[in-house]
Every structure is written in structure tokens, then in C-alpha cells.
Amino acid sequence: TLSMTLSVGFLGSGMMASALMDGLVAKGVVNDPSSIYCSDVYEPALEKARAKGMNAVSSNKEVCEHGKDAVILAVKPNYIGAVCADVASVDSSATVISIAAGVTLETLEAALPGRHVVRVMPNTPCLVGEAATGFALGKHATDVDRQIVQTIFGSVGLAAEISEVLLNAVTGVSGSGPAYVFQFIEALSDGGVRAGLPRSVATQLAAQTVKGAAEMVLQTGEHPGELKDKVTSPGGTTIAGVAALEDGGFRSAVIGAVKASTRRSMQLGGISDEEIQNKYNL
């Protein structure tokens, strides 16, 4: 990771951008809030950033002039064209990082000739500093760009580099994944209520159980199956529950969810159904 502090600009100051700004400040990736420049068309978003000490401005070009190391494109996909035109109009060597869903490196690089571009897929737990992020480097991007992305997104969770086509699979696992986990927590809580627990207690126990189990996987580095085996004693309560999940096709349903989300991401990215089926076997 880079030991130096970064100068970062945000084009778009919505929820995801705002969470990233908070992470950069909290982890000391930027010297102080005033070294972040950000823009947005929505005035309340600028006011919120201004209240935290960031330089919230209405001009995209001004952000690009001040974001010396990285400029983050955090706007809806339909605004990317206009925003890229502003970025291209300012002579700068800053890494351009896009978090716009479905906008390809090819599209970005065509709009930003010669620029170092990185495409990033974060997820909503970014809002609580626990993002799972996938990123793909563009053709001009270097190891320095890689380190900048790792540093920025490492300030709000975990960031993994993959090839661009696999960002669709990242969407299926971590992009859409929080929704699957929310459904699981809700179902676990429902089970607790069915067995007699008050709803508030059931939901807290369920959510903390998911958080604790996740932390064990990340901290121990052990295979999840190995960790599961350690909880399931012969003829005991846990294996009875595990067997019931198998009866319900639990694992198969989860794998199917990732496949369905990945396929949909590919379709939205303009990959033909024929290619999805024949080349990617989805």
C-alpha cells in the first residue's frame, strides 16, 4: 500500500461516494477532509459534504483540477458520458476510477483517451466501512493505479483485483450478495420467532451470528466446510439443522442466485444470451 497521503476528487457525492470520503478521512488516506474535492448536481449532497469539511463545488472541472492522484466517477451510468467529457477537458495524470455499474472499460477509455482508467464494483456495506469490492485495470493502468485503488477501497473494506469480464461474477457474489444475506438473516430470525424468541432478540442474534461467522472465515483462513465441521458434533443439534438445510436445497439455491445475478449483469452489459450460455456456461 502507498505510504503517502492521496489527493482525491469525487464526481458525484451520493451515498457511496460519501461513505468513501468518510473512509479516506477515518483511515488517514487523505491529510484532512479539505483535501477532498467533490461535486454533485444535488445541493443537499454538497451541503452534507461541506458540513464535514470537504470542498464541495458545483464544477466537475474544478474537482478534476484538484484531484491530483485520483478522480472517482460516482454518478449514475447515464451521466458517465457528460462527466467523462469534463474529465477529458482537464489535463491531468490522475487515475480515473469508475464505480458506475455496467459501464465498460472500453466505453470509459474511448471517452478518456490515454488516461489510466480502473473500473470498480463496490457494494452497499461500504456505508458501514465493510465493503467487498472487485476492480479491473484498464489497458493504460499501472501498478501505481492498482495501489491507489487498493488504498482507497481498502479504507472501507476489502478490495480484490480480477479481469473485467469477471466483474459480472463479482456482481453476483458481493454486489448482489448483501440482499441474499439480508434474506438469510430475516429467515434465521423468523426461525427464532417460530421457536419462541421475541423478534428483536431473534434478529439481533441472527445478525450477530452472521457477522461472527464471517469474521471467523476471514480471520482463520480456514475452509468454511472445516469451520462447519467443528460445530457439528455427531448426532447433535447442529447436524440436525444442517440436514434440514440440505433438504431445502439451501446450497443449490445460493449457487443459483449467484448464477442468475451474474447472467443478468452480463445481459445488462450487452453480452448475448448465446455467448453467456456457450462461452461462460451460465
N, C-alpha and C positions, 0 to 999 in steps of 0.2 A: 504493500500500500504506500501511497505518497505521504511523505512526512510533512510536505509543505501544505499551507492552507490554500484553499481554492477561491477563485473569483467566479461566481456563478450567476447566470441570468435566467429568468423564467418567463417564457411567453405563455401566458395563461396562469392564473393564480387561484384555481379552483381547489377542491378538497385534496386531491392527490398532490398537487404542487405545494399546497400549504403544509401538508404533512412532511413532504421532503424538506422544505425550508426549515421546519422545526427540528428535523433530524440533523441537518447540517449544522445548525446553531448548537444543539444539545451535545453533539459529538465533537465540536470544535473543528469541523471540516472547513468552516469559514471563520475568519477572525472575530467577527461580530455581525449582528443582523444587518447593519448598514452596508456590509459588503455584498449583500444580495440585492440585485435589481429585478423587479418583476412588473409585468404589465397584465392588463385584463380589460375587457370591454365593460365588465360588470363592476360598477363603482363600489358596492359593498365589499367585494373581494379585495379591492385595493385598500379600502379603509381598514379591513381586518389585518392586512399585511403591514400597513403603515403603523397601526397600533402596536405591533410587535417590534417596530424599529427598522423594518426593511424599507428600501427605496422603491415605493410603488409609484409607477409612472404610467401615463397613457400611451406613450410611444414605444412601439416594438424596437425601432431603430436605436433608441436611447439604451434599451436593455442590451442590445447586441454590442453597442459601443463599450459598455461597462463589464459585460460578462466575458472576461479575458480568457478563462480556462474552459468554460462550458456554457452552452446555451441549451436550455431544456424546452422542447416543444411540448407543452402540456395543454393543447387545445383539442377540441373535437375534430375527428378526421376531416369533416367537410370544410374546416378552416385552414387546413395544412397548406394548401396552395398559396393562399394570401400571405400567411405567416412566413413561408419559405422565401417569398419574394422580398419581404422586408429583411430577412436574414442575409440573403444573397447580395442585397444592396449595400451592406456594410463590410468593408474589407477587414477580415479577422481570421485568426487561425484557431479560434475556439472550437472544441469538439461540439458537434451538434447532436443532441440526444433526443430522440423522439419517443414519447410514450403513447402516441396516437394509435389506437387499436386498428389493425388491418392495413396500415399504410406501409407499403413495402420499401425496402432499401433502394430498390430500382427507382421508384417514384420520388423518393427523397433526394437521391443523388442526381436525378435528372433536373430537379428544381434547384439543386445546390452544387453546381459544377465544381469539382476539385476539392470540395470540403470533406473533412473527416466526419462521417456520419455513423451513429450507432442507434440501432432500434431496440427498444426495451419494453418488456411486458411485466409490469409490477402487478400486485394485487391489493385488494382493499385493506388487509391488515397492516399495510403501510401506515394507515391512520393511527395505529397504536404502536408504531415502531417495530412491527414484526412481519414485514413484507417477505414474500418469496418471489424473487424476480429472475426472469430469464432475459439474456441480452445477446444480440448478434451484431458483430462488427461489419461495417461497410467495407468496400474494396480499398478505400484510401486510409482506413483507420489503422493505427499503430498500437504498439504496446503501451504507450503513454495514454492513449484514448481508453484502452482497456482498464488501466489503473485508475483513471479518473472516474469511469463508470462504477468500478468496484468500490471506490471510496465513497462516492455519492450515495449509491444504493445500499452499500454496506452500513451506512449510518441509520438506516431504517429497517434492517433485517439481513437477509441473505441474498446474494446475487450469483447466479451461475451462467457461464457463457456456453452457448450452443449455436449450431448453424441456423440460418434464418428459417428454413422450412420447418425445423423442429419447434419454432415459436408457437406453431399450431398445437403441438402436443403440450407445451408449457401452458397454453391457454386451457387445455383440457384438464391438466392436473392442478396447477396452482392458480391460474386465472379464474376459473370457474369453481375450483375446489372449495373455497370458503363456504359457498352455498351448500355443497354436499355435507360439509362438516356441521353447518348450522342445522341441517335436516337431521343429521345423526344425533346431535345434542338434544334437539327437540324430541326425537323419538326415545332417546335414553331417559329423558325427563318424563315423558308420557309413561314409560315403563315403571318408573319410580312412583308416579301418581297411581298407576294401576295397582301397584303393590302396597299403597297406603301412605306414601310420603306426601307432605304438603308441597304444592307446586314450587314455591320459592326455594325450598330446601332441595328438591329434586333437580331443578335447573342449575343451581349453584354447584351441587355435587357432580352433575353431568359435565358441565363446562370445565370445572377444575380437573376432572378426571381426564378429559381430552387434552387439556393443557399439560398436565403432569406426564401423561403417556408420551406425548410429542417430545417433551423435554428429555425424557429417558432415551428415546431413539436418537435425538441429536447429540446428547452428551455422552452416551456409552458407545455409540458407533456400532452397536450390536444389531444383528438382523432382527426385524420386528417379530419374525416367527420364533426366534430364540427367546426374546423377551416374553412372548405369549406363552411359550412352553414353561417358563419359570413360574407363571401364575397358575397354571393348570395342573393341580395335583390329581392323582389317579382317583377316579370315581367321585370327584368333588363337585363343588358348586359351579366353579368356573367352566369346566369342560361341559357341564350340562348346558350352560348358557351359550358356549361356543358351538355346540352341536345344534342348538336351536337356530343360531345364525346361519349355519351351513344349510339347514332345512329350508330356510327362507331365501337361499341363493344370494346371501349378502355380498360375498366377494365378487361373484359374477355380475351383480347389479352395479357395483362400484366400477369395475373394469368397463362395463357397458356405458356408464356415464362418461368416463374419460374419452372413450371412442366416439360417442355421439357428439360431445363438445368439440373434440379435435376435428371431426368431419365438418361440423358446422363452421368452424373457424376457417377451414380450407375453402369451403364453398364461398364464404364471405370474401375471401382473398382471391377469388376468381379461378380457383383450380377446378377443372371439370370433374364431374362425378365419375367419369370413366377412369381418369387418372388417379383419383382418390382410391378407387377400388382396385385397379390393376397394378399401379406402381406402389401405392402405400398400403395396400391390403386393409383398408378401413371400410 
